Amino acid sequence: MKTITVGTAKSEPGKLTYGHIDAMDLPTGIVDRIPVIIAQGTEEGPTFFLTANIHGNELTGIAIIHELMTEDLAKSLRGTVVAIPTQNPAGFRRYTRYPDYDERDPNRAFPEGRFAKKEEDDEDKKYPKPYEQVARKLYEYFDKYADYHLDFHNHTLRSISYSILDRIFYKDDSDKEEAEKLAEQQKGMVEAFGMFGSADFPAKKYINLKYHRSASGAVLNSLRRPAFTVELGSNNVLVPEVIAESIKGTRNVLRWAGMLDGAMEEISDFGIERPPKRVRRIEHPRAPQSGIVKLLVDPGQLVKAGDPIAKFTDMHGRPIGDGFIRTEQDGIMIALRDKMDVYPNDIVSEMGVEDDEPIIAQYPPPKE
Ligand SMILES: [Zn+2]
């Protein structure tokens, strides 16, 4: 068996082993460590990375990894699972999205990879920000070992569990076929996981938001290995049913990768009525002006253009306009705003609407 060494954790056939990556030297003289668990089987096979909690208040993935990574799993595996229960221990300690030493989104901090511009003399590039340095360490292990990758997240407090199909980019005809193959593999993984799947934002917005620099986005788009992100409903809390179903889903993905025997386990997706066609994420509707919103819909609810999504009032409770914020799109409610106050253009909810774009896209886009 191939020995896999991640930080101080070293694989042993048929066993569970533990260690850590030194993530960041803190000015106070201690080191922030990222925990690593390795389950290695006794037969050759792929290496699958499971990562969680890059956003410090997204907890479900930690519990999934703790429950899933057992000696029994190691004994029954072909290949190796490397699990990282938190990629952001500093955020976890404070239940915040960001680490205290870098108040930027850690899930947009992975290397630019194939999207890097040529201007090597860019000052900012020479001095990567603190979490960019941590992300680089993780990325180097992904690059060295990962055949597959699954990153666990949670969305807003009131949101559905769903998998995200990232956009996949190609340069030209020479790598278009490879992008198509990756898209097929990504789709296979998401279907094996078994929960509702939504395409990510359209290609241009995906790049603008730096999703190609998210953990799974970088593995998929720069390292060209099948990877996806799953959003497991509410952040800040642990919901036992979501953990239980996600463990089954993760085992299904390991079966899909040929690493585990047994029939695919059926999983509940919590009564979500699936729209007839593939959807993509959209931040909609938005607040036309400042005010107070009271959501009228549930996560997973199907809505039609014109339906009220929230009551809309001033702080005295008096209606603004006709007293509602309505959707202009048919779709499914994915995630509802955690807050009651809104400012102009604030996002009231995230919806899934029919996806009219292919999953793969050319980058840089062809000149018109
Ligand atoms: Zn997240």
Residues whose N, C-alpha, C, O or C-beta is under 5 A from the ligand:
A	BS01	ZN	H55 E58 H153 N154
